[in-house]
């Protein structure tokens, strides 16, 4: 399939009666973890919306069968089952919704190598308000994922989004609020005139989620969630008045929407890197001495982080055994290959990611390319058991850097 095919598919599957559910497939969604319950996780409230007939608590495990097509992979029509496992209401353990009957690993959706792929489920509702058909696009490349995110905004690992043609306005009018949400009177006045930089939002995040008593990996995950809430609260404060005021032309509305979506994408791509830098400093690594952010390693090459610094890297007398590099990518399914040629003097590349699992095949390719994955501790269990022993947490990586620095001083 080509990007033109995807563009046409998105246009054909957009309408008032169509609702999208978008997520990046985790190892628990596919067969990467060897789960017998493989199948994409669907939030219960959403499934009740598209299949109202299964919202029957008095019935044990109510279900609904519907036609499903994986258009991106030209898979034939399959009758899939939407089910609410509600045994918990009867004193047992399960209370979750799933889609099942995909046909095991023969389905592209459940194949282990689809782990990490951005996937769009387009549910078509009938006149009664119940979905009878679901059409799926499973992004095979990051180029396809970028095209989807250009339309709906970024989708981070572990998160999901519901989108319709009028979703942008609804998204801003009714955001989810948490303890990190800021009201306009809680923001620096300059933020209400000009959108703050990523670094400024990170500093506010640190203020609301300080380091004291919080383990490195947990700190990173909690701050990411907090920082996104701050971002969204500022976004609403600046953009909501403009949306309520209205637009003179459709082109004006589209231009504003694109500005909002592009800002969200820029934030998503930069955020994790800034969080890592802040944590390094908090963990007593001195910037430009113990680590350097965005240095030049070789002509035209700028890895996210070098350890200890650019000067040591360019000093041929400094042993390459004492050098490290760290790349930071929220998702790594395809993008991990981009780091192989960064920092030529350092054969082993380290990559920090938030992706929820990879397949054994994907990990084998990374390992063969001498790429070591750094995964926050809360996400380690989302990786296949055979892969987990080879992962490093961020705290373990920082400890290794401390030992390395102490040995060279």
ABEGO torsion letter per residue (X at the ends): XBAAAAAAAAAAABEAABBBBBBBBBAAABAAAGBAABEBBBBAAAAAAABAAABBAABBGBBBBBBBBBAAAGBBBBBBBBBBBAAAAAGBABBBBBBBGAGEAABAAABAAABGBBBBBBBBBBAAGBBABBBBBBBABAAAAAAAAAAAEBBBBGBBBBBBAAAAAAAAABBBBBAABBBAAABBAAAAABBBBAAAAAAAAAAABBABGBBAAAAAAAAAAAAAAAAAAAAAAAAAAAAAAEBABAAAAAAAAAAAAAAAAAAAAAAAAAAAAAAAAAAGBBBGAABBBGBBABBGBBBABBOABAAAAABAABBAAABBBBBBBABAAAAAAAAAABGAABABBBBBBABBEBBAAAAAAAAAAGBBBBBBAAAAAABBAAAAAABBBAAAAAAAAAAAAAAAX
